[in-house]
Amino acid sequence: MKPDSPAAQKDVKPGDVIVEVTQEKVKQPQDVRARLLAVKKSGRRSVLLLLSDAKGELRFVAVPTS
């Protein structure tokens, strides 16, 4: 992850796991990719992610789709 990326600015760290995209559960990277593409196609400029960190703690993060 690039240090100056939008995700890094939201304190997303390597090892964080994306659990949901726009409140829909995802299990595999291709699920995440498909949800992100659908959100982007719909014209939304940001997406809400539910992340799980290494300790299993959950938190929501909004990141831009661009």
N, CA, C and O atoms as a MOPAC input file, in Angstrom:
PM7 MOZYME 1SCF
protein

 N      0.84300 1    -1.16200 1     0.00000 1
 C      0.00000 1     0.00000 1     0.00000 1
 C      0.89500 1     1.23400 1     0.00000 1
 O      1.87300 1     1.30600 1     0.74300 1
 N      0.54600 1     2.20400 1    -0.84400 1
 C      1.31400 1     3.43500 1    -0.92200 1
 C      1.02900 1     4.29800 1     0.31100 1
 O     -0.12600 1     4.43800 1     0.71500 1
 N      2.06500 1     4.87200 1     0.90600 1
 C      1.88100 1     5.67400 1     2.11800 1
 C      0.95700 1     6.87900 1     1.94300 1
 O      0.31500 1     7.31100 1     2.90000 1
 N      0.88700 1     7.41400 1     0.74100 1
 C      0.05400 1     8.60000 1     0.51100 1
 C     -1.29600 1     8.25900 1    -0.12800 1
 O     -2.01000 1     9.15500 1    -0.58000 1
 N     -1.64700 1     6.98100 1    -0.16900 1
 C     -2.91500 1     6.57100 1    -0.77900 1
 C     -4.09600 1     6.93100 1     0.12800 1
 O     -3.91500 1     7.11400 1     1.33200 1
 N     -5.30400 1     7.03400 1    -0.44100 1
 C     -6.49000 1     7.31100 1     0.37700 1
 C     -6.69100 1     6.27500 1     1.48900 1
 O     -7.10600 1     6.62500 1     2.59400 1
 N     -6.40200 1     5.01400 1     1.20200 1
 C     -6.56000 1     3.97300 1     2.22800 1
 C     -5.56800 1     4.19000 1     3.37000 1
 O     -5.93100 1     4.05500 1     4.53800 1
 N     -4.33300 1     4.52100 1     3.04300 1
 C     -3.32900 1     4.77700 1     4.08200 1
 C     -3.71800 1     5.98500 1     4.92400 1
 O     -3.49600 1     6.00000 1     6.13500 1
 N     -4.29600 1     6.98900 1     4.28900 1
 C     -4.74800 1     8.17500 1     5.01900 1
 C     -5.87300 1     7.83500 1     5.99200 1
 O     -6.07500 1     8.54200 1     6.98000 1
 N     -6.60600 1     6.75700 1     5.71800 1
 C     -7.69100 1     6.30900 1     6.60700 1
 C     -7.18800 1     5.25400 1     7.59400 1
 O     -7.98400 1     4.61400 1     8.28100 1
 N     -5.86300 1     5.07600 1     7.66300 1
 C     -5.21400 1     4.15700 1     8.59300 1
 C     -5.50200 1     2.68500 1     8.29200 1
 O     -5.51300 1     1.85700 1     9.20300 1
 N     -5.73500 1     2.35800 1     7.02000 1
 C     -5.85700 1     0.95600 1     6.61500 1
 C     -4.43800 1     0.40300 1     6.55200 1
 O     -3.55500 1     1.00300 1     5.93900 1
 N     -4.23000 1    -0.73200 1     7.18400 1
 C     -2.89000 1    -1.29800 1     7.28300 1
 C     -2.80500 1    -2.64600 1     6.56300 1
 O     -3.81200 1    -3.34000 1     6.41500 1
 N     -1.59000 1    -3.01600 1     6.11300 1
 C     -1.41300 1    -4.35300 1     5.55400 1
 C     -1.85400 1    -5.38300 1     6.60000 1
 O     -1.51300 1    -5.26800 1     7.77800 1
 N     -2.59400 1    -6.36200 1     6.16800 1
 C     -3.10500 1    -7.37600 1     7.08100 1
 C     -4.55900 1    -7.14500 1     7.46800 1
 O     -5.23000 1    -8.07200 1     7.92100 1
 N     -5.05800 1    -5.91100 1     7.29600 1
 C     -6.48600 1    -5.67200 1     7.52300 1
 C     -7.26300 1    -6.46000 1     6.47700 1
 O     -6.85200 1    -6.54800 1     5.32000 1
 N     -8.37400 1    -7.02300 1     6.88700 1
 C     -9.18800 1    -7.84200 1     5.98500 1
 C    -10.50700 1    -7.12600 1     5.72100 1
 O    -11.17900 1    -6.68300 1     6.65300 1
 N    -10.87300 1    -7.01400 1     4.44100 1
 C    -12.15100 1    -6.41600 1     4.07000 1
 C    -13.22900 1    -7.47600 1     4.27100 1
 O    -13.20400 1    -8.53000 1     3.63600 1
 N    -14.17200 1    -7.18600 1     5.15700 1
 C    -15.23800 1    -8.11700 1     5.50400 1
 C    -16.50600 1    -7.81300 1     4.70800 1
 O    -17.21100 1    -8.72300 1     4.27100 1
 N    -16.78700 1    -6.51300 1     4.52400 1
 C    -17.97000 1    -6.07500 1     3.78000 1
 C    -17.61100 1    -4.89500 1     2.89400 1
 O    -16.74600 1    -4.08500 1     3.22800 1
 N    -18.28900 1    -4.81500 1     1.76300 1
 C    -18.22300 1    -3.65700 1     0.88000 1
 C    -19.65700 1    -3.18800 1     0.70900 1
 O    -20.51200 1    -3.95500 1     0.26700 1
 N    -19.92600 1    -1.94400 1     1.05100 1
 C    -21.27800 1    -1.37500 1     1.02400 1
 C    -22.27600 1    -2.27500 1     1.74500 1
 O    -23.38500 1    -2.50700 1     1.26200 1
 N    -21.87200 1    -2.76900 1     2.88900 1
 C    -22.69700 1    -3.59100 1     3.77800 1
 C    -23.11200 1    -4.92900 1     3.16400 1
 O    -24.12100 1    -5.51500 1     3.55800 1
 N    -22.32700 1    -5.40500 1     2.19700 1
 C    -22.51700 1    -6.74300 1     1.63900 1
 C    -21.26200 1    -7.55500 1     1.92500 1
 O    -20.15300 1    -7.12100 1     1.61300 1
 N    -21.43400 1    -8.73500 1     2.51900 1
 C    -20.29600 1    -9.56700 1     2.88500 1
 C    -19.51500 1    -9.99600 1     1.65400 1
 O    -20.08800 1   -10.29900 1     0.60800 1
 N    -18.19500 1   -10.01600 1     1.80000 1
 C    -17.29300 1   -10.49700 1     0.75100 1
 C    -16.34900 1   -11.51300 1     1.38500 1
 O    -15.98900 1   -11.39300 1     2.55600 1
 N    -15.95300 1   -12.51500 1     0.59900 1
 C    -15.08900 1   -13.56600 1     1.12300 1
 C    -13.75800 1   -13.65300 1     0.39800 1
 O    -12.75300 1   -14.07000 1     0.97300 1
 N    -13.75800 1   -13.25700 1    -0.86700 1
 C    -12.55900 1   -13.40400 1    -1.68600 1
 C    -12.22700 1   -12.07900 1    -2.36300 1
 O    -13.10100 1   -11.22700 1    -2.52500 1
 N    -10.96400 1   -11.90100 1    -2.76000 1
 C    -10.58400 1   -10.65900 1    -3.44000 1
 C    -11.44300 1   -10.34400 1    -4.66100 1
 O    -11.73200 1    -9.18000 1    -4.93700 1
 N    -11.85500 1   -11.39700 1    -5.40300 1
 C    -12.68200 1   -11.12300 1    -6.57900 1
 C    -14.06300 1   -10.58500 1    -6.18500 1
 O    -14.67000 1    -9.83600 1    -6.95100 1
 N    -14.56600 1   -10.95800 1    -5.00000 1
 C    -15.82800 1   -10.40500 1    -4.50200 1
 C    -15.67600 1    -8.91000 1    -4.23600 1
 O    -16.55300 1    -8.11100 1    -4.56700 1
 N    -14.54800 1    -8.55100 1    -3.63300 1
 C    -14.27500 1    -7.13400 1    -3.34000 1
 C    -14.19700 1    -6.36000 1    -4.65100 1
 O    -14.81300 1    -5.30400 1    -4.80000 1
 N    -13.44300 1    -6.89200 1    -5.58600 1
 C    -13.27000 1    -6.22800 1    -6.88400 1
 C    -14.61300 1    -6.02400 1    -7.58200 1
 O    -14.87400 1    -4.94700 1    -8.11900 1
 N    -15.46100 1    -7.04100 1    -7.57900 1
 C    -16.76800 1    -6.95300 1    -8.23300 1
 C    -17.64600 1    -5.89600 1    -7.56900 1
 O    -18.31600 1    -5.12600 1    -8.25700 1
 N    -17.64700 1    -5.85200 1    -6.23000 1
 C    -18.45800 1    -4.85000 1    -5.51300 1
 C    -17.93100 1    -3.44600 1    -5.79600 1
 O    -18.71400 1    -2.52100 1    -6.01400 1
 N    -16.60700 1    -3.28500 1    -5.79400 1
 C    -16.03100 1    -1.95700 1    -6.06700 1
 C    -16.37900 1    -1.48800 1    -7.47400 1
 O    -16.70600 1    -0.31900 1    -7.67600 1
 N    -16.31100 1    -2.39000 1    -8.44100 1
 C    -16.66500 1    -2.02100 1    -9.81600 1
 C    -18.13700 1    -1.63200 1    -9.91300 1
 O    -18.47700 1    -0.67400 1   -10.60700 1
 N    -19.00700 1    -2.36100 1    -9.22900 1
 C    -20.44000 1    -2.05000 1    -9.25200 1
 C    -20.70700 1    -0.68100 1    -8.62800 1
 O    -21.51900 1     0.09200 1    -9.13600 1
 N    -20.02500 1    -0.39100 1    -7.53500 1
 C    -20.20200 1     0.90600 1    -6.87500 1
 C    -19.71800 1     2.02500 1    -7.78300 1
 O    -20.37900 1     3.05300 1    -7.92400 1
 N    -18.57400 1     1.82000 1    -8.38700 1
 C    -18.00700 1     2.83300 1    -9.29000 1
 C    -18.93100 1     3.06500 1   -10.48900 1
 O    -19.16100 1     4.20700 1   -10.88900 1
 N    -19.46300 1     1.97000 1   -11.06500 1
 C    -20.38200 1     2.07900 1   -12.20800 1
 C    -21.64100 1     2.85600 1   -11.85900 1
 O    -22.20700 1     3.55200 1   -12.70200 1
 N    -22.07200 1     2.73200 1   -10.61000 1
 C    -23.30100 1     3.41200 1   -10.18600 1
 C    -23.10200 1     4.91800 1   -10.03600 1
 O    -24.06300 1     5.66500 1    -9.85200 1
 N    -21.84200 1     5.35600 1   -10.11800 1
 C    -21.56800 1     6.78900 1   -10.04500 1
 C    -21.19600 1     7.29400 1    -8.66100 1
 O    -20.94100 1     8.48300 1    -8.47400 1
 N    -21.16800 1     6.38900 1    -7.69600 1
 C    -20.80000 1     6.82200 1    -6.34100 1
 C    -19.31900 1     7.15800 1    -6.29300 1
 O    -18.49600 1     6.52100 1    -6.95000 1
 N    -19.00300 1     8.16500 1    -5.50700 1
 C    -17.61500 1     8.61000 1    -5.42000 1
 C    -16.86300 1     8.02300 1    -4.24000 1
 O    -15.64900 1     8.19700 1    -4.13000 1
 N    -17.57200 1     7.32600 1    -3.35000 1
 C    -16.89400 1     6.67400 1    -2.23300 1
 C    -17.59000 1     5.36100 1    -1.90600 1
 O    -18.72700 1     5.11700 1    -2.31100 1
 N    -16.88400 1     4.53300 1    -1.16800 1
 C    -17.40800 1     3.21800 1    -0.81300 1
 C    -17.13000 1     2.97400 1     0.66800 1
 O    -16.08200 1     3.36300 1     1.18500 1
 N    -18.07400 1     2.32900 1     1.34100 1
 C    -17.93500 1     2.00500 1     2.75400 1
 C    -17.43800 1     0.57300 1     2.90000 1
 O    -18.05000 1    -0.37000 1     2.39900 1
 N    -16.31500 1     0.43300 1     3.59700 1
 C    -15.72600 1    -0.88200 1     3.83600 1
 C    -15.82000 1    -1.21000 1     5.32100 1
 O    -15.66700 1    -0.32900 1     6.16600 1
 N    -16.06800 1    -2.46000 1     5.63300 1
 C    -15.95800 1    -2.95000 1     7.00100 1
 C    -14.67500 1    -3.76200 1     7.04700 1
 O    -14.52300 1    -4.74000 1     6.31600 1
 N    -13.74600 1    -3.35000 1     7.91400 1
 C    -12.44600 1    -3.99600 1     8.00700 1
 C    -12.29200 1    -4.72600 1     9.33000 1
 O    -12.85300 1    -4.31900 1    10.34700 1
 N    -11.53300 1    -5.80000 1     9.30500 1
 C    -11.14400 1    -6.52400 1    10.51000 1
 C     -9.62400 1    -6.43700 1    10.60700 1
 O     -8.91600 1    -6.78000 1     9.66000 1
 N     -9.12500 1    -5.97600 1    11.75900 1
 C     -7.68000 1    -5.88500 1    11.91300 1
 C     -7.11200 1    -7.19700 1    12.45700 1
 O     -7.84300 1    -8.17300 1    12.62500 1
 N     -5.81500 1    -7.21500 1    12.73000 1
 C     -5.14000 1    -8.43600 1    13.18400 1
 C     -5.69700 1    -8.96000 1    14.50500 1
 O     -5.58900 1   -10.15100 1    14.79500 1
 N     -6.29000 1    -8.07900 1    15.30300 1
 C     -6.86800 1    -8.48100 1    16.59300 1
 C     -8.32500 1    -8.92300 1    16.45800 1
 O     -8.93700 1    -9.36800 1    17.42900 1
 N     -8.88100 1    -8.79800 1    15.24100 1
 C    -10.27600 1    -9.15100 1    15.02400 1
 C    -11.24000 1    -8.02500 1    15.30100 1
 O    -12.45500 1    -8.22200 1    15.26800 1
 N    -10.70700 1    -6.83100 1    15.57700 1
 C    -11.56000 1    -5.66500 1    15.82600 1
 C    -12.08800 1    -5.13200 1    14.49900 1
 O    -11.35500 1    -5.03800 1    13.51400 1
 N    -13.36500 1    -4.78900 1    14.49300 1
 C    -14.02300 1    -4.31000 1    13.27400 1
 C    -14.15000 1    -2.79400 1    13.29100 1
 O    -14.33200 1    -2.17600 1    14.33900 1
 N    -14.04900 1    -2.21000 1    12.09200 1
 C    -14.30300 1    -0.77300 1    11.96400 1
 C    -14.70000 1    -0.45200 1    10.52800 1
 O    -14.29800 1    -1.13500 1     9.58600 1
 N    -15.49500 1     0.59700 1    10.38500 1
 C    -15.92200 1     1.06700 1     9.07100 1
 C    -14.97600 1     2.14600 1     8.57700 1
 O    -14.49900 1     2.98100 1     9.34600 1
 N    -14.71400 1     2.11000 1     7.26500 1
 C    -13.86500 1     3.11000 1     6.62800 1
 C    -14.49200 1     3.46900 1     5.29000 1
 O    -14.85100 1     2.58600 1     4.51100 1
 N    -14.62500 1     4.76400 1     5.02100 1
 C    -15.09800 1     5.21800 1     3.70900 1
 C    -13.87600 1     5.63500 1     2.89100 1
 O    -13.05300 1     6.42500 1     3.35300 1
 N    -13.76500 1     5.10400 1     1.68300 1
 C    -12.64000 1     5.44200 1     0.79500 1
 C    -13.19500 1     5.83300 1    -0.57300 1
 O    -14.24700 1     5.34100 1    -0.98400 1
 N    -12.48600 1     6.72000 1    -1.27900 1
 C    -12.94300 1     7.11700 1    -2.61300 1
 C    -12.84300 1     5.97200 1    -3.61100 1
 O    -11.98400 1     5.10000 1    -3.47800 1
 N    -13.71500 1     5.97400 1    -4.60500 1
 C    -13.71100 1     4.92500 1    -5.61900 1
 C    -12.70800 1     5.20300 1    -6.72700 1
 O    -12.37700 1     4.30300 1    -7.49900 1
 N    -12.22600 1     6.41900 1    -6.81500 1
 C    -11.28200 1     6.75000 1    -7.89900 1
 C     -9.87800 1     6.33500 1    -7.61100 1
 O     -8.98900 1     6.55200 1    -8.43400 1

